[in-house]
């Protein structure tokens, strides 16, 4: 695994409808990891995009009465706009209808033909257009008179057609070896077990082409067939690095991917099919697949077909992007499903952002402005209370890199917000306002340490709430080249004599 570079991806989204909160969640989660690694001085490549082929998109474009590509141009743009609105720091946005992607899918297909892993036969079985997935007989039940997948609940249809097959069955042992060799290939652990049990129960060969529709990448040398949309879509992770040019710097620096962030519904494709395709093609598999849970509305997965969508754009316009990012990252437990509501969003904004971190910044910045003309000096006399706060902070920060490299973002946020809480408590206990007239040196020291704490907390929060944190760091006059996490190695952020700027209100309390 490459130590100094970090390649992270979101799923590429189906442009079959409006972007919703589930998409926002996947994207923000990946963005937080990308921003953290960048702040920790790693070379980062962060990719998102749209997945534009297959029957689902063909049907959606027919419904909209548009040519598939024109339809995709339109909806893909909405996902690009969403990426901006979510303040994603993506380095690229890939579309599977781009030339570079065709080139890469063609190459992968040819390699799989060459290795003898693809053969022509006939598919007979169930297919779900909504999941773009094949299901076995024992994965299908009748519900309200319709055949549905037990896995996703979506309608399936019977398909019989000539098809190319990928020899998935012969990769069972190699996949189990991979999960064993890299025991964090699938996180969280509960999902790893789920996948291992599925593979152990036996894998069938996978149909990887279709003949009954045309909207896809044609099979090389047989244009009756289009390539199965998942084989096409997964390859986007390579196309963005200019594969098949394996001498390209992007490919050399960033493949294998560090982590594919995805929702649990598409785990099978990423944790089984994808590494099998790659192993068969002689390409190193990614280092990790992180399968997050679903955002629920009440008890149900939020989805267009269920009509229970909280629209991310409306929420951002009403509450702010940092606010939404913080809420989703803090409140949704990343391994499991999480219910969201406006009430809990408001509570979270008030308790953590307005009353805790925001209040900490505001009270110290205005005190320093009103009592010290924005200038503060550190002294050599460190009190017991100072030492205690410094030690507690060190204790809380020592595991943060580890938490992030294992995608334990909930623990990370808990620790950082706790540092803010402890700093507020330190200020309440030390009461610098009582020292204005009799101990300026001590008062300065309390303020200096509080500002140092604010700098650390802001840097640690910057992957999650970049806008607010950077406002604070700018007001602290921290130079761009120091806006990183090297302080985690034990150095101080602020010089002994500092001058700060005015800081406007960061988070308004919601009444
Ligand atoms: O699956 N909560 O695209 P997609 C959390 N094109 N996550 C959710 C969610 C919810 N309510 N609803 C959807 C695809 N998601 C494929 C990906 S990658 C090579 C191809 C997540 O637009 C879902 O789990 O249907 C998935 O990870 C992502 O949004 C994209 O969903």
Boltz pocket constraint, residues with backbone or C-beta under 6 A from the ligand:
constraints:
  - pocket:
      binder: B
      contacts: [[A, 10], [A, 11], [A, 12], [A, 13], [A, 14], [A, 15], [A, 21], [A, 22], [A, 23], [A, 25], [A, 26], [A, 51], [A, 230], [A, 233], [A, 234], [A, 236], [A, 261], [A, 262], [A, 263], [A, 264], [A, 265], [A, 266], [A, 292], [A, 293], [A, 294], [A, 295], [A, 296], [A, 301], [A, 302], [A, 303]]
      max_distance: 6.0
